[in-house]
Amino acid sequence: MSNSGSNRKAVPEAKEALDKFKMEVADELGVPLTDGYNGNLTSYQNGSVGGYMVKKMIENQEKQMANK
């Protein structure tokens, strides 16, 4: 599996929803994320947003699987 372009979305149509989700998570965590440049944030701050997004997505999927 090639690692080039690993930041591409599997479903490009979901980009807007993922961006909204990212901003909601950043707000929950108190990370001052903006739509533009975020180079002023630490790696820890940026990583916490991504990590928490994954955690919430897994929780939602587990709930869906349990309800089937």
N, C-alpha and C positions, 0 to 999 in steps of 0.2 A: 504494500500500500504506500503510495507516494505521500509525502508530507507537504508538497507544494500546494498552495491554495487551501490549506487546512482551515482557513477562516471563512470559507464559503458556506453558505447556508444550504442544507439538504433540501429545504423547501423555501425558495426565494420569496414566495408570496407571504411568508410568515415574518418577514423582516420588520414590518411596522409593529406587529404585535410583540415581537421579541424586544424591540427597542423600548416600547411602552413598559413591558414587564421589567426590563433592566432598570428603568428610571424609578419604577415603583419599589423595587428591591433596594436600590440605592437610598431612596427616601426612608424606607423602613430602618435601614442600618445607620442612617445619619451621615452617609457619604455624599459630599457636595458634587455629584456628577452633573455634567452639563452635556448638551447636545454636541458641542464642538470639541475643542481641545481640552484634554484633561491631564496634561503633562505635569500639572502642579500637584496631582494626587500621588500618594505613595503606592508602591507595588502591593502592599498589604491592603490598602483601601480598595484598589481595583480588583484584587484577587478575592476579597471577601464578597464583593458583589457577584462575581461569576460563580464562586463556590456556593453561595446561598441560592442563586438561581437554580443551579443543578439540584441542590437539596430539595427545593420546593417542587421542581418538575418531577423528581423521583417520587416524592410523597403523593403528588396528584395522580401519577400513573399507578402507584400501589393501591390507592383508593378506588380507582376505576377498575382495576383488576379484581379487587375484593368484592365489588358490587356485581360482578358478572356471574 
